Amino acid sequence: MAAGIDGAGAGTLRVTGRLPATREGAGTGPAESAAEVRLGIRGMHCASCVSTVEKALAGAEGVVGASVSLVEEVARVRVAPGDADPALLVSAVEDAGYGAEVLAGAGEVAKAARKRDAARDETRAELIGRFRVGVACGLPVVLIGHWEMIPGLPVLADEVRRALWWLSALLTVPILLHAGRGFFAAAWTAARRGAADMNTLVALGTGAAWLYSTAAVAAPHLFPAGSARPFYEAVAVVIALVVLGQAVEARAKGRTERALRALFDLTPDTADRVTAGGVETVPLGEVVPGDRLLVRPGARIPLDGRVRRGESEVDESMLTGESMPVAKSPGDAVVGGTVNGTGSLTVETERVGADTVLARIVETVQRAQAMKPPVQRTVDAVAGLFVPAVIAVSLITFGVWMAAGPEPRANFAAVTAVAVLVIACPCALGLATPISVMIAIGKAAAHGVLIRDGAALQRARRVDVAVLDKTGTLTVGKPRVVFAGACAGFAEGALLEAAASVEAASEHPAARAIVRYARERGAAWPAAENFAAHPGRGASGTVAGRRVLVGSPSFAAACGVDAAPLGEHLDRVAAEGATPVVAVVDGAAAGVFGVADALRAGAREAVGRLRRRGVEVMMLTGDEEAAAARIAEQAGIARFSARVSPGGKARAVEALRGRGRVVAMVGDGINDAPALAAADVGIAMGGGTDVALQTGDVALLGDSLRGVETLLGISRAAHRNIVQNLVGAFAYNTVGIPIAAGALYPSLGLLLSPMIAGAAMAFSSVTVVANANRLRRYAPG
């Protein structure tokens, strides 16, 4: 006897579409009806930049909300219907000191992404050039600054030392004006709007160090005797290393985005269109729905459509993550971007442009990468206050050293204040979460798991119970004949001929299963005459002059058929947990077919792996008890409930959540919509169909339950990575800033050189990016 699931009661609920989510923080509201405008943003460097752009957009007229991605360099702005004026949004961003351009449509986004990639390459090349200038001018400055610390060098006379200091002052000018010009320009722009960011810290730190050093060289009498010592080397090293860090960071961010952008390149630029005069090669943009395209062996299928002529096998691994090719014949759907096998196909185009499955997958993934999980909103709130707080700490540090520090006080005060400014790193905070989320979501998409938002990625790691639908989820969703028995006086061939003749005209799934079964056994049959469908009961027709009925046992009984000859066969069908279909010829029972759905390949193994991960697995189905028990046993599931309505599934999920369980609901996205909405994580099966892309928090693009395990694995790996990044970023700033302020000086007599502080800041963000990139090596299982 099956172990039932609390809350899975009877009842009916008509599902007409995607229901609002019931999890915390979801629901309907003004934002859901808002239109979206996408902007490409230029000039962002850190979390403070993101906060500034979001505030600028939020203040524009008609804006409901805005989300800005530092890694993707894209802003998604929700505006009230009718109030969308992209020019005003662009102006708001530009007034805040950043560049912006409107992105419209999938093609425009793809073009903008490629432009952004080229611009990023140019920026990286420019940064490397500026770094080289910094190194060329900075090496002599570092040598002069540390002359006395290098063994074997002669002792310098005071006049020579002062001359070399003046040389250092001159050599640092091109470092400031060329290598570091971007910091000062951005800092000035931010200051004019009353804001501050990473550029402000670098510009204040290096600018103050240069001014202090120049004052020490030009007017040593203003300082206590023997204390007028410059530190130009800090200016040179800080600017050079921060510029190098930005170049490395730009390269890493480009790699992160390029992995997803490669999907744009899966579709060819041209297509071979079939016309009355032959085949012509046309740009893909000229193809419209209804056009027929010739797809040659080995070529990529240009757009979504349906096979009208030819047979082949198609590699759909880019969509589903499954390596085995899928057989295609006339009537089968194909997806743009997949690769044709050895046969030629003629495909009738059904969807083009932004309506294709590939374009919607890219759009969904990009949207998910831009949506901020709860932890990122907390980090953004901290980052918005970070730079002003660092400036305040720097001023306090200067004041404390001037008031209570040992001589030379001015030197100590200047060194520590500058060190505080240049060691603080808002970049690491800004990149810690979004770059990990972006890589994880892209990695999941590469394995056929489409995650719709970062919050779902974060919730999935805590899932401890997976509730599975039966039909179309655990099973293939295509009924097959598992038993066929002829009654006395009827040969099996005659039974197949009679039943297939009538069922060939029916669209019912059980009818198609019987026809397929007869064809596999080499049966041939004439077309039925006087065909009639009897909804909910069966079908009838005349075959070779004989009246044939095919349908449920109750249909046969209502027609006055003696059920006695069917008894043994019906018992066998019941034992199989299959649905009985009775064939009647001229009023006499001819035989019984048992029709059942088959367990998906690998479903039992997937259930076992989930259980080993500590996830309890259970099944809810609207099917009969016997059929449910058969599939549950085959899948290795001990706990299930049968004859559960869509509303009952949702109540069962809510009951589990009410007991503190974190629930993932896996269903087909149609009848399971209420339960998908009620779960912590709704996972829709669908093989890349419209429903799968529109329902649930996650869509499994393939037909394998391995996607559930992949989701949980990637979610947990991403969470570990984000925690590592955030702990590292917060620990770095929490420990580094006090040390730079001189916290170790009273006990150990140690002060942090601004040069070392700048190096630490430059490489802290690089470390975060490098750690996030470890997610690229994640492999399911």
C-alpha positions in Angstrom: 0.0 0.0 0.0 1.3 3.4 -0.9 2.3 5.8 1.8 0.1 8.9 1.3 1.3 12.5 1.4 -0.5 14.9 3.7 -2.5 17.5 1.9 -2.9 15.6 -1.3 -6.6 15.4 -1.3 -9.2 15.1 -3.9 -10.9 17.9 -5.7 -10.8 19.7 -9.1 -9.1 22.8 -10.2 -9.1 24.1 -13.8 -5.7 25.5 -14.7 -5.7 28.2 -17.3 -2.2 29.5 -17.1 0.8 30.3 -14.9 -0.4 31.0 -11.4 1.2 33.6 -9.1 3.9 32.2 -6.9 3.0 31.9 -3.2 6.5 31.8 -1.9 7.7 34.8 0.1 8.5 37.8 -1.9 6.6 36.7 -5.0 3.2 37.7 -6.3 1.5 40.1 -8.5 1.8 43.9 -8.4 2.5 47.0 -10.4 6.0 45.8 -11.3 4.6 42.8 -13.1 2.7 44.9 -15.6 5.6 47.2 -16.2 7.4 47.3 -19.5 11.2 46.7 -19.6 13.8 48.8 -21.2 17.4 47.5 -21.5 20.4 49.8 -21.5 24.0 49.0 -22.2 26.1 50.8 -19.5 29.7 52.0 -19.9 32.2 53.1 -17.3 31.2 51.0 -14.2 34.0 49.7 -12.1 32.7 48.7 -8.7 29.6 48.1 -6.5 29.4 51.8 -5.8 29.1 52.5 -9.5 26.2 50.0 -9.7 24.5 51.7 -6.8 24.9 55.1 -8.4 23.5 54.0 -11.8 20.5 52.3 -10.1 19.7 55.4 -8.0 20.0 57.6 -11.1 17.6 55.4 -13.1 15.2 55.0 -10.1 14.8 58.7 -10.0 13.8 59.1 -13.6 10.1 59.7 -14.4 7.9 56.7 -14.8 10.5 54.2 -13.5 9.2 51.4 -11.4 12.5 49.7 -10.6 16.0 49.1 -12.1 18.6 46.4 -11.8 22.1 46.8 -13.0 24.6 44.0 -13.7 28.3 45.0 -13.1 29.6 41.9 -15.0 27.2 42.1 -17.9 27.2 45.9 -18.0 23.5 46.0 -18.7 20.7 47.8 -16.9 17.1 46.4 -16.9 14.7 49.2 -16.2 11.0 48.6 -15.5 8.8 51.5 -16.5 5.1 52.1 -16.1 3.2 51.3 -19.3 3.0 54.4 -21.5 5.8 56.2 -19.6 8.8 54.5 -21.4 11.0 57.3 -22.8 14.4 55.7 -23.4 16.0 59.0 -24.1 15.2 60.2 -20.5 16.8 57.0 -19.1 19.9 57.5 -21.2 20.1 61.1 -20.0 19.7 60.0 -16.4 22.7 57.7 -16.7 24.8 60.2 -18.5 24.0 62.9 -15.9 25.4 60.4 -13.3 28.7 60.3 -15.2 28.3 57.0 -17.2 27.6 56.1 -20.8 24.4 54.4 -21.9 22.7 53.1 -25.0 19.3 51.5 -25.6 19.2 47.8 -26.4 16.1 46.6 -28.3 15.3 43.1 -29.3 17.3 39.9 -29.3 19.3 40.9 -32.5 20.1 44.3 -31.0 21.2 42.7 -27.7 23.4 40.2 -29.6 24.9 43.1 -31.6 25.5 45.1 -28.5 27.1 42.1 -26.8 29.6 41.8 -29.6 30.2 45.5 -29.6 30.8 45.4 -25.9 33.2 42.5 -26.3 35.2 44.5 -28.9 35.1 47.6 -26.7 36.3 45.5 -23.8 39.2 44.2 -25.8 40.1 47.8 -26.8 39.8 48.8 -23.2 42.0 46.0 -22.0 44.6 46.9 -24.7 44.5 50.5 -23.6 44.9 49.5 -19.9 47.9 47.3 -20.8 49.4 50.3 -22.6 48.9 52.5 -19.6 50.3 49.8 -17.3 53.5 49.8 -19.5 53.8 53.5 -19.1 53.4 53.2 -15.4 56.1 50.5 -15.3 58.5 52.3 -17.5 58.2 55.5 -15.4 57.7 53.8 -12.1 60.7 51.5 -11.9 63.2 54.3 -11.5 60.9 55.9 -8.9 60.8 52.7 -6.9 64.5 52.3 -7.2 65.1 55.9 -5.9 62.6 55.4 -3.1 64.3 52.3 -1.9 67.9 53.2 -2.7 69.1 53.0 0.9 67.5 49.5 1.3 69.3 47.9 -1.6 72.6 46.3 -0.6 75.7 47.4 -2.5 74.5 50.8 -3.7 76.6 53.9 -2.7 75.4 56.3 0.0 74.0 59.4 -1.6 74.8 63.0 -0.7 71.9 65.1 0.4 72.0 67.2 -2.7 72.0 64.1 -5.0 69.2 62.5 -3.0 67.1 65.7 -3.3 67.8 65.9 -7.0 66.7 62.3 -7.4 63.5 63.1 -5.5 62.8 65.9 -7.9 63.3 63.4 -10.7 60.8 61.1 -9.1 58.3 63.9 -8.9 58.7 64.5 -12.7 58.5 60.8 -13.5 55.3 60.4 -11.6 53.5 63.2 -13.5 53.0 61.0 -16.7 51.9 58.2 -14.4 49.2 60.4 -12.9 48.2 62.1 -16.1 48.4 59.1 -18.5 48.3 55.8 -16.6 46.0 57.2 -13.9 44.0 59.7 -15.9 40.9 57.5 -15.8 40.8 57.5 -12.0 40.9 61.3 -11.8 38.4 61.9 -14.6 35.9 59.5 -13.0 36.5 60.8 -9.5 35.9 64.4 -10.7 32.7 63.3 -12.5 31.5 61.6 -9.3 32.4 64.6 -7.1 30.3 66.9 -9.3 27.2 64.8 -8.6 28.0 64.5 -4.9 29.0 60.8 -5.1 32.1 58.7 -4.6 33.4 55.3 -5.9 36.5 53.3 -6.2 38.0 55.9 -8.5 37.6 58.4 -5.8 39.6 56.4 -3.4 42.5 55.8 -5.8 42.5 59.5 -7.0 42.4 60.8 -3.4 45.1 58.4 -2.2 47.6 58.9 -5.0 46.8 62.6 -5.4 47.3 63.2 -1.7 50.5 61.1 -1.7 52.0 63.1 -4.6 51.1 66.5 -3.1 52.5 65.5 0.3 55.7 64.2 -1.3 56.1 67.3 -3.4 55.6 69.5 -0.4 58.2 67.5 1.5 60.7 68.0 -1.4 59.9 71.7 -2.2 59.5 73.0 1.4 61.3 70.6 3.9 61.4 73.5 6.4 57.7 73.0 7.0 58.3 69.6 8.5 60.2 68.5 11.6 63.9 68.1 11.1 64.7 65.0 9.2 61.1 64.0 8.6 60.6 65.6 5.1 60.7 62.3 3.1 58.6 61.8 0.0 56.9 58.5 -1.0 56.5 58.9 -4.8 57.0 55.1 -5.2 53.6 54.6 -3.6 52.0 56.7 -6.3 53.7 54.8 -9.1 53.1 51.3 -7.8 49.4 51.9 -6.7 48.4 53.3 -10.1 50.3 50.7 -12.1 49.0 47.7 -10.2 45.4 49.0 -10.1 45.5 49.5 -13.8 46.9 46.0 -14.3 44.2 44.6 -12.0 41.5 46.3 -14.1 43.0 44.8 -17.3 42.9 41.3 -15.8 39.4 41.9 -14.5 38.2 43.0 -17.9 39.6 39.9 -19.5 37.9 37.7 -16.8 34.5 39.4 -17.2 34.8 39.1 -21.0 35.3 35.3 -20.6 32.3 35.1 -18.3 30.0 36.8 -20.7 31.5 35.2 -23.9 30.5 31.7 -22.7 26.8 32.6 -22.9 27.2 34.9 -25.9 28.5 31.9 -27.9 24.8 30.8 -28.0 24.1 33.8 -30.3 26.6 32.3 -32.8 24.9 28.9 -33.0 22.5 30.1 -35.7 24.0 30.6 -39.2 24.0 34.0 -40.9 22.3 32.6 -44.0 19.7 30.0 -44.9 18.9 28.0 -48.0 15.3 28.8 -48.9 13.3 26.5 -51.2 11.4 28.3 -53.9 9.5 27.4 -57.0 12.6 28.1 -59.0 15.0 26.0 -56.8 17.1 26.8 -53.8 18.4 30.3 -53.0 20.7 31.4 -50.2 19.3 34.4 -48.3 20.3 36.3 -45.1 18.6 34.8 -42.1 16.8 38.1 -41.4 14.8 37.7 -44.6 13.3 34.3 -43.6 9.7 34.5 -42.5 7.3 32.0 -40.9 6.1 29.6 -43.6 9.3 29.6 -45.6 10.7 26.2 -46.4 14.4 25.8 -45.8 16.8 23.1 -47.0 19.1 21.8 -44.3 22.0 19.8 -45.7 23.8 17.1 -43.8 26.1 18.4 -41.1 24.6 21.9 -41.3 23.0 23.8 -38.4 19.2 24.2 -38.6 18.7 28.0 -39.0 15.4 28.5 -37.3 12.6 26.7 -35.4 10.3 24.8 -37.5 8.8 21.4 -38.5 10.2 18.7 -40.8 8.2 18.4 -44.0 10.5 16.2 -46.1 13.4 13.9 -45.3 14.7 11.9 -42.4 17.8 12.4 -40.3 19.2 12.5 -36.8 19.7 15.8 -35.1 22.3 16.7 -32.4 20.3 18.7 -29.8 23.0 18.7 -27.2 23.3 22.5 -27.2 19.7 22.6 -26.1 19.3 19.6 -23.8 22.8 18.6 -22.8 22.1 15.0 -24.1 24.8 13.6 -26.3 22.6 11.1 -28.2 21.2 12.5 -31.5 17.4 12.5 -31.9 15.7 10.9 -34.9 13.6 13.4 -37.0 11.0 12.6 -39.7 8.2 14.5 -41.3 6.0 16.2 -38.7 8.7 16.4 -36.0 9.7 19.8 -34.6 13.3 21.0 -34.8 15.0 23.9 -33.1 17.3 26.5 -34.6 20.9 26.1 -33.7 20.8 22.3 -33.5 23.0 20.3 -35.9 21.6 18.1 -38.7 23.1 14.6 -39.1 23.6 12.6 -42.3 20.3 13.2 -44.0 18.8 16.2 -45.8 15.8 17.8 -44.3 13.2 20.3 -45.7 12.0 22.4 -42.7 9.0 24.7 -42.7 9.9 27.7 -40.6 7.5 28.4 -37.6 9.4 31.0 -35.5 12.0 33.6 -36.3 14.0 36.3 -34.5 13.3 36.8 -30.8 10.5 34.2 -30.9 12.9 31.2 -31.4 13.6 28.8 -28.6 17.3 29.7 -28.7 16.6 33.5 -28.5 14.3 33.0 -25.6 16.8 30.7 -23.8 19.5 33.4 -24.1 17.0 36.1 -23.0 15.9 34.0 -20.0 19.5 33.3 -18.9 20.6 36.9 -19.3 17.6 38.1 -17.3 18.3 35.5 -14.6 22.0 36.6 -14.4 20.9 40.2 -14.0 18.3 39.5 -11.2 19.9 39.8 -7.8 19.6 37.1 -5.2 18.8 38.3 -1.7 22.4 38.2 -0.5 23.4 40.6 -3.3 20.8 43.2 -2.2 22.5 43.2 1.3 25.9 43.6 -0.3 24.7 46.5 -2.4 23.3 48.2 0.6 26.8 47.9 2.3 28.6 49.0 -0.9 26.5 52.2 -1.1 28.0 53.3 2.2 31.4 51.8 1.7 33.3 54.6 0.0 32.1 57.5 2.1 32.9 55.3 5.2 36.5 54.7 4.0 37.0 58.4 3.3 35.8 59.1 6.8 38.1 56.5 8.3 41.0 58.0 6.3 40.3 61.5 7.7 40.0 60.1 11.3 43.3 58.2 10.8 45.0 61.4 9.7 43.6 63.3 12.6 44.5 60.7 15.3 48.1 60.4 14.0 48.5 64.2 13.9 47.1 64.5 17.4 48.7 61.5 19.2 51.2 60.0 16.9 55.0 60.0 17.4 57.3 62.2 15.3 57.4 62.7 12.4 53.7 63.0 12.9 52.9 64.5 9.5 54.7 61.8 7.7 53.0 59.0 9.7 49.6 60.7 9.3 50.0 61.1 5.5 51.3 57.5 5.0 48.5 55.9 7.0 45.7 58.1 5.6 46.8 57.3 2.0 47.2 53.6 2.9 43.6 53.4 4.1 42.3 55.0 0.9 44.2 52.7 -1.5 43.7 49.4 0.4 39.9 49.6 0.5 38.4 47.6 -2.3 34.7 48.0 -3.2 35.4 46.1 -6.4 35.8 42.8 -4.6 32.4 43.4 -2.8 30.7 44.3 -6.1 31.9 41.3 -8.0 31.7 38.6 -5.2 28.1 37.6 -5.9 27.1 38.6 -9.5 30.1 36.9 -11.2 29.5 33.6 -9.4 25.7 33.8 -10.2 26.4 34.6 -13.9 28.9 31.7 -14.3 26.6 29.2 -12.4 23.5 30.1 -14.5 25.5 29.9 -17.7 27.0 26.6 -16.7 23.5 25.2 -15.8 22.2 26.3 -19.2 25.0 24.5 -20.9 23.7 21.3 -19.2 20.1 21.9 -20.2 19.0 23.5 -17.0 17.4 26.9 -17.5 17.3 28.9 -14.3 15.0 31.9 -14.4 16.4 34.0 -11.6 19.3 34.1 -9.1 16.9 33.8 -6.1 15.8 30.3 -7.4 19.5 29.4 -7.7 20.0 30.4 -4.1 16.9 28.6 -2.8 17.7 25.3 -4.7 20.8 24.6 -2.5 18.5 24.1 0.5 16.0 21.7 -1.1 15.5 18.6 1.1 12.5 17.1 -0.6 11.7 16.6 -4.3 8.1 16.0 -5.3 7.8 14.4 -8.7 4.8 14.2 -11.0 4.4 10.8 -12.7 3.2 11.3 -16.3 5.7 13.2 -18.4 8.1 13.6 -15.5 9.0 10.1 -14.2 7.5 8.6 -17.3 8.1 9.3 -21.0 4.5 10.6 -21.4 3.8 8.5 -24.4 1.7 5.4 -23.6 2.7 2.1 -25.0 1.1 -1.3 -25.1 2.5 -3.5 -22.3 0.0 -6.4 -22.8 -2.2 -7.7 -25.6 -4.5 -10.8 -25.2 -7.0 -12.2 -27.7 -10.1 -13.9 -26.6 -11.1 -17.5 -27.7 -12.0 -17.6 -31.4 -9.8 -14.6 -32.3 -6.3 -14.8 -33.6 -3.8 -12.1 -32.4 -3.4 -10.9 -36.1 -7.1 -10.5 -36.5 -7.3 -8.6 -33.2 -4.5 -6.2 -34.2 -6.1 -5.7 -37.7 -9.5 -4.8 -36.3 -8.3 -2.6 -33.5 -5.7 -0.7 -35.6 -8.1 0.0 -38.4 -10.4 1.9 -36.0 -7.7 3.5 -33.8 -5.7 4.7 -36.9 -8.4 7.4 -37.3 -8.3 8.4 -33.6 -6.1 11.1 -32.0 -6.2 9.6 -28.5 -2.8 8.7 -27.0 -3.9 5.2 -26.2 -5.1 4.8 -29.8 -1.7 5.9 -31.2 0.0 3.4 -28.8 -2.2 0.5 -30.2 -1.5 1.5 -33.8 2.3 1.7 -33.1 2.2 -1.7 -31.4 0.4 -3.2 -34.4 2.8 -1.6 -36.9 5.8 -2.9 -34.9 4.4 -6.5 -35.3 4.0 -6.1 -39.0 0.3 -6.0 -39.1 -1.6 -4.4 -42.0 -5.1 -3.1 -42.0 -7.7 -1.5 -44.2 -9.1 1.9 -43.5 -12.2 1.9 -41.2 -15.5 3.2 -42.6 -18.2 5.0 -40.7 -15.6 6.0 -38.0 -17.1 7.7 -34.9 -15.3 9.0 -31.8 -17.0 8.6 -28.5 -15.2 11.1 -26.1 -14.2 9.6 -22.8 -15.3 6.1 -23.9 -13.6 5.0 -27.2 -14.2 4.8 -31.0 -16.1 2.7 -33.5 -16.1 1.9 -37.2 -16.7 -0.7 -39.8 -13.8 -2.9 -40.9 -14.3 -5.2 -43.9 -18.0 -5.2 -43.2 -17.7 -6.0 -39.5 -18.7 -3.6 -36.7 -15.7 -2.9 -34.4 -15.7 -1.0 -31.1 -12.5 -0.1 -29.2 -12.6 1.6 -25.8 -12.9 1.2 -22.1 -14.5 -1.8 -20.4 -17.4 0.4 -19.3 -18.0 1.4 -23.0 -18.1 -2.3 -24.0 -20.5 -3.0 -21.1 -22.8 -0.2 -22.1 -22.9 -1.7 -25.6 -24.2 -5.0 -24.1 -20.9 -7.0 -24.6 -20.5 -10.1 -22.4 -17.4 -9.4 -20.2 -16.8 -13.0 -19.1 -14.3 -13.8 -21.9 -12.3 -10.7 -20.8 -11.9 -11.6 -17.1 -8.5 -13.2 -17.2 -7.0 -10.6 -19.5 -8.4 -7.7 -17.4 -6.8 -9.2 -14.3 -3.5 -9.3 -16.1 -3.8 -5.7 -17.2 -4.7 -4.7 -13.6 -1.7 -6.5 -12.3 0.5 -4.6 -14.7 -1.0 -1.3 -13.4 -2.0 -0.5 -17.0 -5.1 1.0 -18.5 -7.4 -1.6 -20.2 -8.6 -1.0 -23.8 -11.2 -3.6 -25.0 -11.8 -4.6 -28.6 -15.2 -5.8 -29.7 -16.1 -7.3 -33.1 -19.7 -7.7 -34.1 -20.8 -7.6 -30.5 -18.4 -10.2 -29.2 -15.3 -9.5 -27.1 -12.2 -9.9 -29.2 -9.4 -9.0 -26.8 -7.8 -6.6 -24.4 -4.8 -4.3 -24.7 -3.0 -3.0 -21.6 -1.7 0.5 -22.2 0.8 2.1 -19.8 3.4 4.8 -19.7 7.0 3.8 -19.5 9.5 4.9 -16.9 12.1 7.3 -18.3 15.5 5.9 -19.0 17.8 6.7 -16.0 14.9 7.8 -13.8 15.6 5.2 -11.1 19.3 6.1 -11.1 18.4 9.8 -10.8 16.1 9.2 -7.9 18.8 7.2 -6.2 21.4 9.9 -6.6 19.0 12.5 -5.2 18.4 10.3 -2.2 22.2 10.0 -1.7 22.4 13.8 -1.7 20.1 13.8 1.3 17.0 14.7 -0.7 13.8 12.8 0.1 11.9 11.8 -3.1 8.1 11.4 -3.4 5.6 11.2 -6.2 2.2 12.8 -6.7 -0.1 11.7 -9.6 -3.6 12.0 -10.7 -3.4 8.4 -12.1 -5.0 5.3 -10.6 -3.4 3.6 -7.5 -2.2 0.5 -9.5 -0.5 2.5 -12.2 1.1 4.8 -9.6 2.3 1.9 -7.6 3.9 0.3 -10.7 5.9 3.4 -11.6 6.8 4.1 -8.0 8.2 0.6 -7.6 10.1 0.9 -10.9 11.6 4.3 -9.9 12.5 3.2 -6.3 10.1 5.7 -4.7 8.5 4.5 -1.4 6.2 7.4 -0.7 3.5 8.4 -3.2 -0.1 9.4 -3.5 -2.4 8.6 -6.4 -5.6 10.2 -7.8 -4.5 13.7 -6.7 -6.0 16.7 -8.4 -3.9 19.7 -9.4 -5.2 21.6 -6.4 -4.4 18.6 -4.2 -0.8 18.6 -5.4 -0.5 22.3 -4.5 -1.9 21.6 -1.0 0.5 18.7 -0.5 3.4 21.0 -1.4 2.2 23.7 1.0 1.8 21.1 3.8 5.4 20.1 3.4 6.6 23.7 3.4 4.4 24.2 6.5 6.5 21.6 8.3 9.7 23.4 7.5 10.7 21.4 4.4 12.3 23.1 1.4 10.4 21.7 -1.6 11.3 21.3 -5.2 8.3 20.4 -7.4 9.1 18.7 -10.7 6.2 18.6 -13.2 5.3 19.1 -16.8 4.4 22.8 -16.4 0.7 22.5 -17.3 -1.4 20.4 -14.9 1.2 20.9 -12.3 1.2 24.7 -12.5 -0.4 25.2 -9.0 2.2 22.9 -7.3 5.0 24.5 -9.3 3.9 27.9 -8.0 3.5 26.7 -4.4 7.0 25.1 -4.2 10.2 26.8 -3.1 11.6 25.8 -6.5 9.3 24.9 -9.3 11.0 22.8 -12.0 9.2 22.3 -15.3 10.0 19.4 -17.7 9.4 20.2 -21.3 12.2 19.5 -23.7 12.4 23.2 -24.6 8.7 23.8 -25.3 6.9 27.1 -24.8 5.4 25.8 -21.6 8.7 24.8 -20.1 10.2 28.3 -20.8 7.2 30.1 -19.3 6.4 28.0 -16.2 8.3 27.4 -13.0 11.5 28.9 -11.6 13.6 26.3 -13.6 13.0 24.6 -16.9 14.7 21.3 -17.8 15.3 21.5 -21.5 16.0 17.8 -21.9 13.9 14.8 -21.0 16.1 13.5 -18.2 15.7 13.9 -14.5 19.4 14.3 -14.2 18.7 18.0 -14.6 17.3 18.1 -11.1 20.5 16.7 -9.7 22.5 19.1 -11.9 20.4 22.1 -10.5 21.0 21.1 -6.9 24.7 20.5 -7.5 25.3 23.8 -9.3 23.3 25.6 -6.7 25.3 24.3 -3.9 28.6 24.8 -5.7 27.6 28.4 -6.5 26.6 29.1 -2.9 30.0 27.8 -1.6 31.7 30.0 -4.2 29.7 33.1 -3.3 30.4 32.6 0.4 34.1 32.2 -0.3 34.0 35.4 -2.3 32.1 37.4 0.3 34.0 36.1 3.2 37.2 36.9 1.4 36.1 40.4 0.4 34.7 41.4 3.8 37.6 39.9 5.6 40.1 41.6 3.4 38.5 45.0 4.0 37.8 44.4 7.7 41.3 43.4 8.4 43.2 45.4 5.8 41.7 48.9 6.6 42.7 48.8 10.4 46.2 47.5 9.5 46.5 50.3 7.0 45.4 52.8 9.6 48.2 51.7 11.9 46.5 49.3 14.3 49.6 47.1 14.6 52.0 50.0 15.2 51.5 50.4 19.0 52.2 46.7 19.7 54.5 45.6 16.9 55.8 48.8 15.5 54.5 47.9 12.0 53.1 50.3 9.4 51.7 49.2 6.0 53.3 51.0 3.1 50.8 52.6 0.7 52.6 50.7 -2.1 51.8 47.4 -0.5 48.3 48.5 0.3 47.7 49.4 -3.4 49.1 46.1 -4.5 46.7 44.3 -2.1 43.7 46.3 -3.4 44.6 45.6 -7.0 44.7 41.8 -6.5 41.8 41.4 -4.2 39.2 41.8 -7.0 41.3 39.7 -9.3 41.3 37.0 -6.6 37.5 37.1 -6.4 37.2 36.8 -10.2 39.6 33.9 -10.3 37.8 32.1 -7.5 34.4 32.5 -9.3 36.0 31.1 -12.5 36.5 27.8 -10.7 32.8 27.2 -11.3 33.6 26.7 -14.9 35.2 23.4 -14.0 32.0 22.1 -12.4 30.8 18.8 -13.9 27.4 17.3 -12.9 27.8 14.2 -10.8 
